[in-house]
Amino acid sequence: DAKTTQPNSMESNEEEPVHLPCNHSTISGTDYIHWYRQLPSQGPEYVIHGLTSNVNNRMASLAIAEDRKSSTLILHRATLRDAAVYYCILRGYNTDKLIFGTGTRLQVFP
Amino acid sequence: DTGVSQDPRHKITKRGQNVTFRCDPISEHNRLYWYRQTLGQGPEFLTYFQNEAQLEKSRLLSDRFSAERPKGSFSTLEIQRTEQGDSAMYLCASSSGTSGRSSSYNEQFFGPGTRLTVL
């Protein structure tokens, strides 16, 4: 399974943008890049995913490097509710399982 | 509430006892997954079902663990002869997908988990 590397923790102030990086240098051509987050005392929830092009949805944006060896999850305006552990996951085309790392714990300060 | 539900939310048991957890997926979802999460770690994949068929099992799933999804709806995860190392949060997730094909683009919806403590 391809591996991802994320910083252990990051901090942000409320209403500021947050850029959460992820390195995945061993990504294969058919791996999708998924992001999930886990709020305290809850199960993980899907945030966004992409393959090659940058993606936007109501929760966040995903910027994917041209060589696909890294990606960045962008929260445009952090809120207190965005405090969570964010997981960057490579998901193969022919697999349904998610392989989580230890993720990045995001703290948001008022 | 139409999300994934799990029961019980908390379970305390003594070493050597058997425990069983239940997961009810989102009703139209044909795929169901079990994960285990220990403190400070991300969830670890255990097994998954498409309808009633168990399609993949992790090496983490020892012979003391068994999962079933008899009618393709709810699922149970049983742990026999529990050990202290089994203490963890057990998470269930479900997703939709086309039979016979992996759904690498389909999001998984997670339940709140069952926290197991083995004394």
Interface residues (C-beta under 8 A of the other chain):
Chain A: Y32 S41 Q42 G43 P44 E45 Y46 H49 V85 Y87 R91 G92 Y93 N94 T95 D96 K97 L98 I99 F100 G101 T102 G103
Chain B: V4 R31 Y33 Y35 G40 Q41 G42 P43 E44 F45 Y48 L55 E56 S58 L91 A93 S95 G97 S102 S103 S104 Y105 E107 Q108 F109 F110 G111 P112 G113
